[in-house]
């Protein structure tokens, strides 16, 4: 550590205050009974390039999450555009995590549990859990093996609704995935069913899907809202570009 401080000081010509590395042993446990128990936090961020009222967003989520929790939920602002949410117990936090995806004004709310090793800058907020319905499966072919095959494309898979293996339960297989919002949403998967010698396009429908861009299939912006790639393609083409995600299937409850 001394070598590092010396190197930094020489290389960057730092003052004593800047170059001295201080060691932090950690803090003593919180004792104020009016504050939430320590370490029961999440950070959250609205995934949108549109302007919105930060105050209304914070008030809405405080109200919604307080309805579900046993103890008072306290939400404070943290730059840049982050919410730090403090819970009174781990069970309350689990309730909010399990009930994802959370949506505000049709935009996805990205949530993560902060790590004490990281600075809170929102860099870990890039995914959202989504329930996906897999339609068009051949009769009696829903199985763990089929899910394993699908999971090669839809990764990481979090959960399978095992009741949906039964043909009598409904017309689709139901899986939960952790979806990276930097990627376009999945529209379907071709699977070759060797036992019936047929390639079948399995159509995917997303439950409670936030708004997506019809041009590129990603969340966080709309195709005609100053989206550079769409506008550039418009400029370069005599006709408006094809919006291949416009008819994307979604299911709302
Ligand atoms: Zn787009």
py3Dmol code that shows the C-alpha trace and the ligand (Angstrom):
import py3Dmol

protein = """\
ATOM      1  CA  UNK A   1       0.000   0.000   0.000  1.00  0.00           C
ATOM      2  CA  UNK A   2       2.880   2.342   0.829  1.00  0.00           C
ATOM      3  CA  UNK A   3       4.428   1.588  -2.567  1.00  0.00           C
ATOM      4  CA  UNK A   4       1.121   2.353  -4.314  1.00  0.00           C
ATOM      5  CA  UNK A   5       0.712   5.686  -2.473  1.00  0.00           C
ATOM      6  CA  UNK A   6       4.268   6.645  -3.323  1.00  0.00           C
ATOM      7  CA  UNK A   7       3.804   5.703  -6.984  1.00  0.00           C
ATOM      8  CA  UNK A   8       0.550   7.682  -7.241  1.00  0.00           C
ATOM      9  CA  UNK A   9       2.100  10.707  -5.602  1.00  0.00           C
ATOM     10  CA  UNK A  10       5.121  10.743  -7.913  1.00  0.00           C
ATOM     11  CA  UNK A  11       3.171   9.961 -11.091  1.00  0.00           C
ATOM     12  CA  UNK A  12       0.301  12.367 -10.544  1.00  0.00           C
ATOM     13  CA  UNK A  13       2.015  14.982  -8.388  1.00  0.00           C
ATOM     14  CA  UNK A  14      -0.722  14.670  -5.751  1.00  0.00           C
ATOM     15  CA  UNK A  15      -0.907  16.587  -2.507  1.00  0.00           C
ATOM     16  CA  UNK A  16      -0.590  14.709   0.803  1.00  0.00           C
ATOM     17  CA  UNK A  17      -4.390  14.731   1.186  1.00  0.00           C
ATOM     18  CA  UNK A  18      -4.924  13.135  -2.204  1.00  0.00           C
ATOM     19  CA  UNK A  19      -2.122  10.607  -2.081  1.00  0.00           C
ATOM     20  CA  UNK A  20      -2.513   9.286   1.457  1.00  0.00           C
ATOM     21  CA  UNK A  21      -4.619   6.101   1.367  1.00  0.00           C
ATOM     22  CA  UNK A  22      -6.651   5.841   4.558  1.00  0.00           C
ATOM     23  CA  UNK A  23      -7.840   2.500   5.827  1.00  0.00           C
ATOM     24  CA  UNK A  24     -11.535   2.163   6.781  1.00  0.00           C
ATOM     25  CA  UNK A  25     -12.352  -0.599   9.265  1.00  0.00           C
ATOM     26  CA  UNK A  26     -16.156  -0.451   8.823  1.00  0.00           C
ATOM     27  CA  UNK A  27     -18.873   1.184  10.871  1.00  0.00           C
ATOM     28  CA  UNK A  28     -20.473   0.097  14.115  1.00  0.00           C
ATOM     29  CA  UNK A  29     -24.006  -1.302  13.837  1.00  0.00           C
ATOM     30  CA  UNK A  30     -26.930   1.075  13.586  1.00  0.00           C
ATOM     31  CA  UNK A  31     -28.686   1.585  16.892  1.00  0.00           C
ATOM     32  CA  UNK A  32     -31.349   4.167  16.100  1.00  0.00           C
ATOM     33  CA  UNK A  33     -34.676   2.263  16.367  1.00  0.00           C
ATOM     34  CA  UNK A  34     -36.378   4.753  14.047  1.00  0.00           C
ATOM     35  CA  UNK A  35     -34.140   3.764  11.150  1.00  0.00           C
ATOM     36  CA  UNK A  36     -34.579   0.584   9.089  1.00  0.00           C
ATOM     37  CA  UNK A  37     -32.403  -2.373   9.997  1.00  0.00           C
ATOM     38  CA  UNK A  38     -28.971  -2.063   8.366  1.00  0.00           C
ATOM     39  CA  UNK A  39     -28.182  -3.678   5.015  1.00  0.00           C
ATOM     40  CA  UNK A  40     -31.803  -4.164   3.914  1.00  0.00           C
ATOM     41  CA  UNK A  41     -31.672  -2.056   0.790  1.00  0.00           C
ATOM     42  CA  UNK A  42     -32.275  -2.106  -2.911  1.00  0.00           C
ATOM     43  CA  UNK A  43     -31.327   0.424  -5.539  1.00  0.00           C
ATOM     44  CA  UNK A  44     -33.739   1.144  -8.352  1.00  0.00           C
ATOM     45  CA  UNK A  45     -33.778   3.131 -11.566  1.00  0.00           C
ATOM     46  CA  UNK A  46     -36.340   3.878 -14.244  1.00  0.00           C
ATOM     47  CA  UNK A  47     -35.110   2.576 -17.585  1.00  0.00           C
ATOM     48  CA  UNK A  48     -36.231   5.377 -19.881  1.00  0.00           C
ATOM     49  CA  UNK A  49     -34.732   8.158 -21.945  1.00  0.00           C
ATOM     50  CA  UNK A  50     -37.898  10.233 -21.556  1.00  0.00           C
ATOM     51  CA  UNK A  51     -38.192  13.041 -19.047  1.00  0.00           C
ATOM     52  CA  UNK A  52     -40.406  12.264 -16.065  1.00  0.00           C
ATOM     53  CA  UNK A  53     -41.135  13.671 -12.638  1.00  0.00           C
ATOM     54  CA  UNK A  54     -38.586  12.160 -10.269  1.00  0.00           C
ATOM     55  CA  UNK A  55     -40.709  13.310  -7.337  1.00  0.00           C
ATOM     56  CA  UNK A  56     -43.859  11.610  -8.653  1.00  0.00           C
ATOM     57  CA  UNK A  57     -41.902   8.459  -9.425  1.00  0.00           C
ATOM     58  CA  UNK A  58     -40.500   8.317  -5.880  1.00  0.00           C
ATOM     59  CA  UNK A  59     -43.883   9.055  -4.300  1.00  0.00           C
ATOM     60  CA  UNK A  60     -45.677   6.470  -6.439  1.00  0.00           C
ATOM     61  CA  UNK A  61     -43.211   3.705  -5.626  1.00  0.00           C
ATOM     62  CA  UNK A  62     -43.212   4.606  -1.934  1.00  0.00           C
ATOM     63  CA  UNK A  63     -47.003   4.291  -1.919  1.00  0.00           C
ATOM     64  CA  UNK A  64     -47.090   1.061  -3.948  1.00  0.00           C
ATOM     65  CA  UNK A  65     -44.362  -0.682  -1.981  1.00  0.00           C
ATOM     66  CA  UNK A  66     -45.682   0.422   1.399  1.00  0.00           C
ATOM     67  CA  UNK A  67     -48.943  -1.360   0.546  1.00  0.00           C
ATOM     68  CA  UNK A  68     -47.043  -4.648   0.303  1.00  0.00           C
ATOM     69  CA  UNK A  69     -44.582  -4.305   3.175  1.00  0.00           C
ATOM     70  CA  UNK A  70     -45.039  -4.827   6.894  1.00  0.00           C
ATOM     71  CA  UNK A  71     -42.634  -2.039   7.866  1.00  0.00           C
ATOM     72  CA  UNK A  72     -42.300   1.491   6.555  1.00  0.00           C
ATOM     73  CA  UNK A  73     -40.417   1.717   3.255  1.00  0.00           C
ATOM     74  CA  UNK A  74     -38.140   4.743   2.998  1.00  0.00           C
ATOM     75  CA  UNK A  75     -37.041   5.888  -0.453  1.00  0.00           C
ATOM     76  CA  UNK A  76     -34.387   8.531  -0.973  1.00  0.00           C
ATOM     77  CA  UNK A  77     -32.775   9.979  -4.083  1.00  0.00           C
ATOM     78  CA  UNK A  78     -29.243   9.072  -5.029  1.00  0.00           C
ATOM     79  CA  UNK A  79     -27.481  10.493  -8.057  1.00  0.00           C
ATOM     80  CA  UNK A  80     -27.504   9.740 -10.931  1.00  0.00           C
ATOM     81  CA  UNK A  81     -31.278   9.130 -11.132  1.00  0.00           C
ATOM     82  CA  UNK A  82     -31.179   6.318  -8.597  1.00  0.00           C
ATOM     83  CA  UNK A  83     -33.517   5.514  -5.752  1.00  0.00           C
ATOM     84  CA  UNK A  84     -32.143   4.000  -2.585  1.00  0.00           C
ATOM     85  CA  UNK A  85     -34.900   1.985  -0.936  1.00  0.00           C
ATOM     86  CA  UNK A  86     -34.607   0.967   2.727  1.00  0.00           C
ATOM     87  CA  UNK A  87     -36.732  -1.849   4.153  1.00  0.00           C
ATOM     88  CA  UNK A  88     -37.531  -2.729   7.741  1.00  0.00           C
ATOM     89  CA  UNK A  89     -36.911  -6.439   7.221  1.00  0.00           C
ATOM     90  CA  UNK A  90     -35.558  -8.894   4.700  1.00  0.00           C
ATOM     91  CA  UNK A  91     -39.025 -10.355   4.063  1.00  0.00           C
ATOM     92  CA  UNK A  92     -40.280  -6.983   2.853  1.00  0.00           C
ATOM     93  CA  UNK A  93     -37.381  -6.685   0.448  1.00  0.00           C
ATOM     94  CA  UNK A  94     -37.984 -10.207  -0.810  1.00  0.00           C
ATOM     95  CA  UNK A  95     -41.633  -9.382  -1.537  1.00  0.00           C
ATOM     96  CA  UNK A  96     -40.601  -6.479  -3.758  1.00  0.00           C
ATOM     97  CA  UNK A  97     -37.884  -8.481  -5.505  1.00  0.00           C
ATOM     98  CA  UNK A  98     -40.147 -11.468  -6.190  1.00  0.00           C
ATOM     99  CA  UNK A  99     -42.949  -9.357  -7.625  1.00  0.00           C
ATOM    100  CA  UNK A 100     -40.791  -7.968 -10.418  1.00  0.00           C
ATOM    101  CA  UNK A 101     -41.109  -6.693 -13.074  1.00  0.00           C
ATOM    102  CA  UNK A 102     -42.133  -3.341 -11.665  1.00  0.00           C
ATOM    103  CA  UNK A 103     -43.376  -0.827 -14.206  1.00  0.00           C
ATOM    104  CA  UNK A 104     -43.825   2.940 -13.945  1.00  0.00           C
ATOM    105  CA  UNK A 105     -45.651   4.737 -16.775  1.00  0.00           C
ATOM    106  CA  UNK A 106     -45.004   1.701 -19.000  1.00  0.00           C
ATOM    107  CA  UNK A 107     -41.243   1.826 -18.402  1.00  0.00           C
ATOM    108  CA  UNK A 108     -39.227  -0.868 -16.678  1.00  0.00           C
ATOM    109  CA  UNK A 109     -37.856  -0.279 -13.193  1.00  0.00           C
ATOM    110  CA  UNK A 110     -34.442  -1.912 -12.837  1.00  0.00           C
ATOM    111  CA  UNK A 111     -33.668  -3.187  -9.361  1.00  0.00           C
ATOM    112  CA  UNK A 112     -30.612  -4.628  -7.662  1.00  0.00           C
ATOM    113  CA  UNK A 113     -29.361  -5.349  -4.172  1.00  0.00           C
ATOM    114  CA  UNK A 114     -26.387  -3.065  -3.540  1.00  0.00           C
ATOM    115  CA  UNK A 115     -23.088  -4.663  -2.829  1.00  0.00           C
ATOM    116  CA  UNK A 116     -20.988  -3.165  -0.073  1.00  0.00           C
ATOM    117  CA  UNK A 117     -17.967  -3.559  -2.361  1.00  0.00           C
ATOM    118  CA  UNK A 118     -19.416  -1.152  -4.915  1.00  0.00           C
ATOM    119  CA  UNK A 119     -20.090   2.559  -5.107  1.00  0.00           C
ATOM    120  CA  UNK A 120     -23.783   3.196  -5.816  1.00  0.00           C
ATOM    121  CA  UNK A 121     -23.616   4.355  -9.411  1.00  0.00           C
ATOM    122  CA  UNK A 122     -26.267   2.173 -11.063  1.00  0.00           C
ATOM    123  CA  UNK A 123     -23.771   0.181 -13.141  1.00  0.00           C
ATOM    124  CA  UNK A 124     -25.248  -3.097 -11.917  1.00  0.00           C
ATOM    125  CA  UNK A 125     -28.740  -2.160 -13.113  1.00  0.00           C
ATOM    126  CA  UNK A 126     -29.067  -3.812 -16.500  1.00  0.00           C
ATOM    127  CA  UNK A 127     -31.562  -6.671 -16.176  1.00  0.00           C
ATOM    128  CA  UNK A 128     -35.173  -7.331 -15.321  1.00  0.00           C
ATOM    129  CA  UNK A 129     -36.947 -10.641 -14.583  1.00  0.00           C
ATOM    130  CA  UNK A 130     -39.713 -11.432 -17.069  1.00  0.00           C
ATOM    131  CA  UNK A 131     -42.239 -14.232 -17.302  1.00  0.00           C
ATOM    132  CA  UNK A 132     -42.321 -15.560 -20.855  1.00  0.00           C
ATOM    133  CA  UNK A 133     -45.036 -17.714 -22.343  1.00  0.00           C
ATOM    134  CA  UNK A 134     -43.829 -20.274 -24.894  1.00  0.00           C
ATOM    135  CA  UNK A 135     -46.637 -20.939 -27.363  1.00  0.00           C
ATOM    136  CA  UNK A 136     -47.047 -23.345 -30.258  1.00  0.00           C
ATOM    137  CA  UNK A 137     -45.385 -26.326 -28.571  1.00  0.00           C
ATOM    138  CA  UNK A 138     -46.358 -29.631 -30.236  1.00  0.00           C
ATOM    139  CA  UNK A 139     -48.849 -31.674 -28.223  1.00  0.00           C
ATOM    140  CA  UNK A 140     -47.326 -33.493 -25.256  1.00  0.00           C
ATOM    141  CA  UNK A 141     -43.811 -32.168 -25.871  1.00  0.00           C
ATOM    142  CA  UNK A 142     -43.483 -29.844 -22.885  1.00  0.00           C
ATOM    143  CA  UNK A 143     -40.754 -31.246 -20.689  1.00  0.00           C
ATOM    144  CA  UNK A 144     -37.611 -30.496 -18.686  1.00  0.00           C
ATOM    145  CA  UNK A 145     -35.593 -31.416 -21.804  1.00  0.00           C
ATOM    146  CA  UNK A 146     -37.437 -28.851 -23.927  1.00  0.00           C
ATOM    147  CA  UNK A 147     -36.907 -26.211 -21.228  1.00  0.00           C
ATOM    148  CA  UNK A 148     -33.184 -27.031 -21.172  1.00  0.00           C
ATOM    149  CA  UNK A 149     -33.053 -26.483 -24.937  1.00  0.00           C
ATOM    150  CA  UNK A 150     -34.961 -23.206 -24.715  1.00  0.00           C
ATOM    151  CA  UNK A 151     -32.705 -22.032 -21.888  1.00  0.00           C
ATOM    152  CA  UNK A 152     -29.734 -22.154 -24.276  1.00  0.00           C
ATOM    153  CA  UNK A 153     -31.327 -19.174 -26.040  1.00  0.00           C
ATOM    154  CA  UNK A 154     -33.153 -17.465 -23.189  1.00  0.00           C
ATOM    155  CA  UNK A 155     -30.421 -17.069 -20.585  1.00  0.00           C
ATOM    156  CA  UNK A 156     -30.274 -16.969 -17.680  1.00  0.00           C
ATOM    157  CA  UNK A 157     -33.461 -18.861 -16.891  1.00  0.00           C
ATOM    158  CA  UNK A 158     -34.669 -18.311 -13.343  1.00  0.00           C
ATOM    159  CA  UNK A 159     -37.692 -20.523 -12.950  1.00  0.00           C
ATOM    160  CA  UNK A 160     -40.149 -22.801 -14.705  1.00  0.00           C
ATOM    161  CA  UNK A 161     -43.817 -22.897 -13.866  1.00  0.00           C
ATOM    162  CA  UNK A 162     -43.984 -26.690 -13.585  1.00  0.00           C
ATOM    163  CA  UNK A 163     -47.762 -26.709 -13.717  1.00  0.00           C
ATOM    164  CA  UNK A 164     -47.428 -25.494 -17.294  1.00  0.00           C
ATOM    165  CA  UNK A 165     -45.867 -28.823 -18.306  1.00  0.00           C
ATOM    166  CA  UNK A 166     -49.398 -30.218 -18.208  1.00  0.00           C
ATOM    167  CA  UNK A 167     -51.424 -29.936 -21.389  1.00  0.00           C
ATOM    168  CA  UNK A 168     -54.553 -29.646 -19.254  1.00  0.00           C
ATOM    169  CA  UNK A 169     -53.173 -26.549 -17.465  1.00  0.00           C
ATOM    170  CA  UNK A 170     -53.183 -24.298 -20.519  1.00  0.00           C
ATOM    171  CA  UNK A 171     -51.945 -23.731 -24.030  1.00  0.00           C
ATOM    172  CA  UNK A 172     -48.387 -22.631 -23.286  1.00  0.00           C
ATOM    173  CA  UNK A 173     -45.245 -23.360 -21.315  1.00  0.00           C
ATOM    174  CA  UNK A 174     -44.341 -20.666 -18.795  1.00  0.00           C
ATOM    175  CA  UNK A 175     -40.762 -19.727 -17.867  1.00  0.00           C
ATOM    176  CA  UNK A 176     -39.099 -16.858 -16.055  1.00  0.00           C
ATOM    177  CA  UNK A 177     -35.896 -15.368 -17.407  1.00  0.00           C
ATOM    178  CA  UNK A 178     -33.507 -12.605 -16.372  1.00  0.00           C
ATOM    179  CA  UNK A 179     -33.608 -10.306 -19.362  1.00  0.00           C
ATOM    180  CA  UNK A 180     -30.777  -7.911 -20.219  1.00  0.00           C
ATOM    181  CA  UNK A 181     -32.430  -4.647 -21.254  1.00  0.00           C
ATOM    182  CA  UNK A 182     -29.610  -3.767 -23.644  1.00  0.00           C
ATOM    183  CA  UNK A 183     -30.803  -6.625 -25.881  1.00  0.00           C
ATOM    184  CA  UNK A 184     -33.863  -6.802 -28.171  1.00  0.00           C
ATOM    185  CA  UNK A 185     -36.701  -8.876 -26.797  1.00  0.00           C
ATOM    186  CA  UNK A 186     -37.085 -12.430 -28.018  1.00  0.00           C
ATOM    187  CA  UNK A 187     -39.886 -13.026 -30.500  1.00  0.00           C
ATOM    188  CA  UNK A 188     -39.584 -16.770 -30.937  1.00  0.00           C
ATOM    189  CA  UNK A 189     -37.309 -19.785 -31.178  1.00  0.00           C
ATOM    190  CA  UNK A 190     -37.139 -22.442 -33.924  1.00  0.00           C
ATOM    191  CA  UNK A 191     -36.846 -25.907 -32.426  1.00  0.00           C
ATOM    192  CA  UNK A 192     -36.370 -29.111 -34.366  1.00  0.00           C
ATOM    193  CA  UNK A 193     -38.478 -31.852 -32.825  1.00  0.00           C
ATOM    194  CA  UNK A 194     -36.728 -34.949 -34.116  1.00  0.00           C
ATOM    195  CA  UNK A 195     -39.415 -37.332 -32.871  1.00  0.00           C
ATOM    196  CA  UNK A 196     -41.930 -35.776 -35.241  1.00  0.00           C
ATOM    197  CA  UNK A 197     -39.328 -34.744 -37.837  1.00  0.00           C
ATOM    198  CA  UNK A 198     -40.435 -31.143 -37.833  1.00  0.00           C
ATOM    199  CA  UNK A 199     -39.014 -27.668 -37.130  1.00  0.00           C
ATOM    200  CA  UNK A 200     -41.495 -25.625 -35.112  1.00  0.00           C
ATOM    201  CA  UNK A 201     -41.362 -21.886 -34.457  1.00  0.00           C
ATOM    202  CA  UNK A 202     -42.163 -21.438 -30.777  1.00  0.00           C
ATOM    203  CA  UNK A 203     -43.779 -18.027 -30.375  1.00  0.00           C
ATOM    204  CA  UNK A 204     -42.879 -16.078 -27.236  1.00  0.00           C
ATOM    205  CA  UNK A 205     -45.256 -13.758 -25.404  1.00  0.00           C
ATOM    206  CA  UNK A 206     -44.063 -11.623 -22.519  1.00  0.00           C
ATOM    207  CA  UNK A 207     -46.168 -11.015 -19.439  1.00  0.00           C
ATOM    208  CA  UNK A 208     -46.328  -7.372 -18.295  1.00  0.00           C
ATOM    209  CA  UNK A 209     -43.795  -6.269 -20.864  1.00  0.00           C
ATOM    210  CA  UNK A 210     -42.875  -2.560 -20.581  1.00  0.00           C
ATOM    211  CA  UNK A 211     -42.980  -0.400 -23.694  1.00  0.00           C
ATOM    212  CA  UNK A 212     -40.410  -1.331 -26.296  1.00  0.00           C
ATOM    213  CA  UNK A 213     -39.049   0.313 -29.435  1.00  0.00           C
ATOM    214  CA  UNK A 214     -40.852  -1.228 -32.419  1.00  0.00           C
ATOM    215  CA  UNK A 215     -37.772  -0.688 -34.593  1.00  0.00           C
ATOM    216  CA  UNK A 216     -35.022  -2.380 -32.572  1.00  0.00           C
ATOM    217  CA  UNK A 217     -37.032  -4.288 -29.937  1.00  0.00           C
ATOM    218  CA  UNK A 218     -35.281  -2.740 -26.943  1.00  0.00           C
ATOM    219  CA  UNK A 219     -36.742  -1.140 -23.843  1.00  0.00           C
ATOM    220  CA  UNK A 220     -36.014   2.386 -22.688  1.00  0.00           C
ATOM    221  CA  UNK A 221     -36.906   4.414 -25.770  1.00  0.00           C
ATOM    222  CA  UNK A 222     -39.563   4.527 -28.467  1.00  0.00           C
ATOM    223  CA  UNK A 223     -38.700   4.230 -32.147  1.00  0.00           C
ATOM    224  CA  UNK A 224     -39.871   7.737 -33.091  1.00  0.00           C
ATOM    225  CA  UNK A 225     -38.742   9.570 -29.977  1.00  0.00           C
ATOM    226  CA  UNK A 226     -35.464  10.936 -31.274  1.00  0.00           C
ATOM    227  CA  UNK A 227     -34.098   7.427 -31.707  1.00  0.00           C
ATOM    228  CA  UNK A 228     -31.050   8.000 -33.884  1.00  0.00           C
ATOM    229  CA  UNK A 229     -30.930   4.704 -35.774  1.00  0.00           C
ATOM    230  CA  UNK A 230     -34.604   4.850 -36.751  1.00  0.00           C
ATOM    231  CA  UNK A 231     -34.408   8.476 -37.901  1.00  0.00           C
ATOM    232  CA  UNK A 232     -31.197   7.766 -39.825  1.00  0.00           C
ATOM    233  CA  UNK A 233     -32.866   4.843 -41.617  1.00  0.00           C
ATOM    234  CA  UNK A 234     -35.856   7.089 -42.414  1.00  0.00           C
ATOM    235  CA  UNK A 235     -33.506   9.633 -43.982  1.00  0.00           C
ATOM    236  CA  UNK A 236     -31.787   7.005 -46.094  1.00  0.00           C
ATOM    237  CA  UNK A 237     -34.940   5.249 -47.306  1.00  0.00           C
ATOM    238  CA  UNK A 238     -37.769   6.420 -49.605  1.00  0.00           C
ATOM    239  CA  UNK A 239     -40.297   4.650 -47.382  1.00  0.00           C
ATOM    240  CA  UNK A 240     -40.513   4.368 -43.578  1.00  0.00           C
ATOM    241  CA  UNK A 241     -38.459   1.456 -42.220  1.00  0.00           C
ATOM    242  CA  UNK A 242     -40.253  -1.752 -41.365  1.00  0.00           C
ATOM    243  CA  UNK A 243     -41.092  -1.946 -37.665  1.00  0.00           C
ATOM    244  CA  UNK A 244     -40.477  -5.632 -37.112  1.00  0.00           C
ATOM    245  CA  UNK A 245     -41.307  -5.524 -33.395  1.00  0.00           C
ATOM    246  CA  UNK A 246     -44.625  -3.712 -33.830  1.00  0.00           C
ATOM    247  CA  UNK A 247     -46.673  -6.882 -33.581  1.00  0.00           C
ATOM    248  CA  UNK A 248     -44.675  -8.321 -30.710  1.00  0.00           C
ATOM    249  CA  UNK A 249     -46.923 -10.317 -28.460  1.00  0.00           C
ATOM    250  CA  UNK A 250     -47.384  -9.172 -24.920  1.00  0.00           C
ATOM    251  CA  UNK A 251     -49.740 -10.290 -22.208  1.00  0.00           C
ATOM    252  CA  UNK A 252     -51.074  -8.012 -19.503  1.00  0.00           C
ATOM    253  CA  UNK A 253     -52.723  -9.064 -16.278  1.00  0.00           C
TER     254      UNK A 253
END
"""
ligand_1 = """\
1
ZN
Zn -34.924 1.299 -30.784
"""
view = py3Dmol.view(width=600, height=400)
view.addModel(protein, "pdb")
view.setStyle({"model": 0}, {"cartoon": {"style": "trace"}})
view.addModel(ligand_1, "xyz")
view.setStyle({"model": 1}, {"stick": {}})
view.zoomTo()
view.show()
